[in-house]
Amino acid sequence: MDLGALKIFVAVAEAGSISQAARRLDYVQSNVTARIKHLEDELDTLLFYRKKRGMALTPAGRTLLPYAARLLHLAREARRAVQDSKCGQGSLTIGAMETTAAVRLPSILAKYHQAFPDVELTLLTGTSEDLIARVLDYSLDGAFVGGAIMHPDIEQEPVFDEELVFVTAQHVAALDALPQRTMLVFRQGCTYRLRLEQLLRETGIAPLKIMEFGTVEAILGCVAAGMGVTLFPRSLLAHSPYRDMLRLHPAPARLAHVPTMFIRHRDTLYTRALEAFIELVRQSAACVV
């Protein structure tokens, strides 16, 4: 099994079709098809079911997939290990929740880029659930997620403490006076969404409707327009262009604080680029009052 064939196999498994994998890899479809067939012949087993629309993994394919991901990860780690240097080079892919990316990371990323201009730094945003999955499958070198993670392959440390507050339109004097009992949230897997659902249940305010959004500003803009309630870190609201149109309501003290954790896979190579990034995060956290 060569790494090129495994890369194609993983791409087809993730995309669910030859054509989409070919576009993602910038390969011709016939090449992708031939490499998959050669891999199946080499392993003497069928890896995909061919459907009218797309491909689906067979049991053997599902067995191979995590091994292929690990082999590709080890190949990337080997390259990074030999290219690592004191001045910091190579690539670094970090994940973060939308709220953390908006408030906590801009100054950190600016300082890091200034200190290590040769590092190719990529920031990806998503829900805590998505980010944990990407760390576990080695797609991310590290990520900022909400709350502690219980997983044997995850190493973590708290970096920021966020005070959560209910957010409504300015004219809403109290939560029980909400004219629209609608939760405005990110998709499933968001730590703050889970905490909002819990808090509303405890306060006896069951939402009648849930609306999902993809960005912080979309949520806050709709909250400001009186469409419902959300739950966000207080630190985020100070920087929002909608802050004068919003009212903040305190959450119960025992549930109001959520630590932002920086997590990484315990097998991830601790390069100088990653080490320097984590140190900058620690310095920034120490300066937060």
N, C-alpha and C positions, 0 to 999 in steps of 0.2 A: 504494500500500500504506500503510494507516494503522497506527499503532502498536497500536491496540486489536485489529485483526485479527491482527497478528503475535503479540501476546501470547496470543491464543486458539490460534493455530496451534502455537506452542511448547508450550502446555499440553496440547493433544491429542497432540502427538508424544511428549511425556514420559509422559503417562498411558496412552496406547495405546487410549483410548476417549473417546467424546463424553461419556458419563455421568460418568466419573471426572473429566474436565477441568472439566465444569460444576460439580461439587461443589467442586473445588479453587478455582475462580474465583468461586463463589457466583453463577453465572449459571443461567438456565433452559436446558435442553438444546436447545430449538428455536432459541434465540438463537445458541448455539455452532454448531449445524449450519448455520444461515443465513449466519453470518459466514465459515465455512470455504468454503461454496459460492460466496459472493461473491468471496472471495480467489482461488479457483480460476478463476472466470470472468474476473476482472481479469487474471490471469496467463495465461489461455488454456491451462491445463494441469492435469492431475489431480495433486493433492498426496498423497492418501491412497487406499489400497485399502480398500474397505468389506468387512469380513469379518462372518461371523455373530456373532462375539464380538470386537468392538473394531475398531481402525483400525491400518493399517500404512503407513508412508511409502513412496511411490513413489520412483524414482530422482530425479525432480524435487523431491520433498519433502525428500529427504536433502540435495540440493544447496542448497535454500533455508534449511534449519535453521540452519547456522552463521551465515549472513548475518542471519537474523532475530534470533538471539541477540546478535550484535554491534550491530545497530540498537537493540535494546531496552537494551543496556548503555550505548550512547552517549546515549540519552535520559535514563537515570538519572544518568549522569555530568554531563550538561548541567544537570539540575535541582540536583544537589549542588554544582556549581561556582558557580552564581549564589546559592545559599543559604549557601555557606561563609562563616564569619566568624571573627574572632580568638578569640571565646569558645568556639568549637567547638559546632556544631549538626549536625542531620541524623541519619543512621544510619551504623552501622558493623557489618559482619558478619564475624566472625573464626572460623576453624576451628582445631581442635586435636585431637591424639591424646588418647585417654582418660587416659593417664598424665600428660601435660603439664597437662591441664585439672584433674586431681586435686591435683597437687603444686605446680606452678609458677605457675598463674594466679590462684588465689583472692585473694591479696594485691594483685596487679596490677589485677585487675578492681575490687576495692574502692576502691583509690586512684583509679582512672580515673573511676569513678562519682561519687566525692566531688568530684573536680576538674572534671568535665564532666557535670553532671546532665542537661543538655539533649540529650545525644547518646543516641540509641536504640541501645544496644549489644546485639548478639546473638552468642552463642557456640554453635557447632555442633561436635559431635565426630564422629570417624570415623577410618578407617585413613589412613595416609599416601597411599596410592594414590587413595582417594576424595577426599581434601582437595586433592591436586594437580589432579585433574580439575575440581573445583569452582572452583579459582583460575583455571584456564585457560578455563573457560566463563563467568567473571566472576560466579559465584554468591557468591564470597567476596572480601572486600577484602584478606584476607591469611590465612595459616594457619601453624601450627606443625607441622612434619613431621620425621621421623627421617632424618637423613643428607642429603648434598648432592644437588641435583637437576640433571640435565643436560638443559636445555630452553632454546631461544633466547628464549622469551617469559617466562621466570621470572627475577625478581630475588630474591636471597636473601642472608641474612647469618646466621652462627651466633650463637645467643643463650645456649644452655645446653649443657653437656657432661654426658652421662649415662654413669655406670659401670653396665654390665649385669652381673647376677649370676643364676646358676641358683637357682631357689627350689623347695624340696621341703618335705615335712612334717618336723617337728622330729626324728622318730626316724630319718630317713634319714641315715646318717653319711657316705655318699659316693654319687656319681651311679651308679657301677657296682653299687651295692647297691639300686637302685630296685626295689621289689616290683612296681610297676605301670609298665610302660614306655609311658606315655601322655603326650602333649603336650597341655597345656591352654592354649589360645591364642585370640586374636581371629580373625576371618575373614580370608580371603586379602586381601593388600594391606597387612597390618600389618608395619612394619619390624622389630619385635622378633620376630615370628613367623618371618620369613625368616632372621634372625640365629640364632635358636634351632635351626632346622632345620640350618643350616650348622654350628653348633658341635657339635650332637649327632652329625652325620655324622663330623666330624673326631675326636671322642672315641670313635668306634666304638660309640655307643649309638643304634641305629636304633629309633625309636619304633614300637610295634606298633599304636598307635591314636592318632588325633587328635580332640580334642573342642573344639568352638568355642563361645565364650561372647560375650556382649555387653557385659559390664561387668568392671571391674578386681576388684571385691569378689567377684563370682561365681567368677572364676578363683582368687583367693587362698583363698577359703573351701573350694573343692574340693581345692586343693593341700594345705591344712592338714589336710583329712580323709584325706590319703594317696592321692588318686586319680591323682597323676602329678607332672610337672615343668613349670615354666614359666620364662620369662626376662623379668625386669623391671629397671628402673633401681633402684639401691640406694636412692636418695632416696625412692622410693615406699614402700618397705617400712617405713621409720621411722614413717610415719603410718598404717599399716594396723592395724585392730583385731585382726588375726590374727598380728601380728608375733611374739608369744610362742609361737605354734604352728608357726612356720616356721623352716627352716634355710637359710641363704644359702651358696652354694658359688661360689667365684671362677671367672670365665671366663678363658680364655687372654688375656693382656694385649693382644696385638695386635688382638683382636676385641672387647675388653670395653668400649670407649668409642665412643659414637655421638653426634655433635653434633645437637642440636635446632636446626633452621633455621627462621627466619621467612621465608616466601616471599610474593610478590605478583606479579601480572601486571604486566609492564613498562608496559602501557597504562592501568593503573588510576590514576584521579585521586588525586593525593597531597594529600588534603584536610588541613585543620588537625586534624580529628578523628583521622585515621589517623596523622599526624605525631606528635601528642601520645601516642597509644597506643604507637607504636614507641619513642619516647623513654623512656616508663615501663618498657617491656620491657628496654631497654638498661641503665637504672639498676638494675633488679632483677637482671639478669645480672651486673652489675659487683659486686654485693653478695654473690653466691653464692660461697662458699669451696670 
